[in-house]
Amino acid sequence: MSTFDIGSICVKKFGKDAGKKCVIVNFIDKSFVLITGPKTLSGIGRRRVNLKHIELTGDEVKIASGANDENVLEAIKAAGKTKEMEIKEKIKT
């Protein structure tokens, strides 16, 4: 079973960004994490989300805790995951 780690690629399950992929940038507390798409790539800006609202994909990128969007984008490109992170059509919830 996968665990939530910094750099884990996830999919938003609920809300206006449902179906879009994001990366965990930092942990806020036991229930919330800071994520980013980054917005230029997947359409998700940096924000706080509940762990119950995201689902792990099993993929990761290597980033430092609290990495800025530019560093996250570079890590995604280095890992060859740009295509799968791009903005997709919204899933109806």
N, C-alpha and C positions, 0 to 999 in steps of 0.2 A: 504494500500500500504506500502510495506517495505521501509526502508531507509537504506542507507549505514552507518554502525557503525563499530567501532573497534571490531573485533571478528566475523564479518559477514562472512559466508562461501559463496563463489561466484564460478561461472564457467567462465573460459576464453572463449570468443566468437570468437576471431580472432587470427591469428598467429600460430606459431609452437606449442603453448600450448593449442590450441582450444580444448574444451571438458574436460580439466583437472580442478580440483577444487583447490581453494586457499582460504586463510584467509586474511582479511584486518588487517594490523598491525598498520598503522598510516595514517593520512591525510597529504598530502603535500600542496595542495591548493584546490581551488574549483573544479578543473577538474582531479586531479591526486591523487592516493593513493599508499601506499607502501603495497605490498602483499608478501606472502610466501606460499609455499605448506604445509609444508616444502619440500624441494627437495627430501629428503630420503623417503618421504611418497607418494607425488603426482607427483613429477618430476618438480615442479615449484620452482625455486630458488627465493630468495628475490629480488624484483625489483619494479620499479615504473611503474604504468599502468594508462591509461586514464579510467575514470569511464565508458565511452562509450564502452569499450572493455571487461567489465565484467558484469555478470548478477547475481543477488541475488538468492540464493536457498531458503531463508526463515529460514535457520538454523544459529545458532550462537554458539560460544564457548566463555568462559569467560577468557579474557586475558587483560593484562595491555597495555596501549599505548606504542608502540615501543618494545614489547616483542621479545626476541630472539627466534630462531627456536626451541631450546630445550623446552622452556616454551610453545610455540604454540603446539608442538607435545604432551606434557604432557596434555594440555587442551583438545586436540582432543581425546586422549585416555580416559580421565576422563569423557568426554561427550558421549563416546561410538560411535564415528563417524569415527573410524579408517578405517573400511571396505569401507565406501562410499567415503572416501578421497583417497583411493589407486589409483595408476596409472591405467588409463583406456586407451583404444585404441583411437587414435587421430581421431577427427571428421574432415571431409573434408570441407574446406571453399570455 
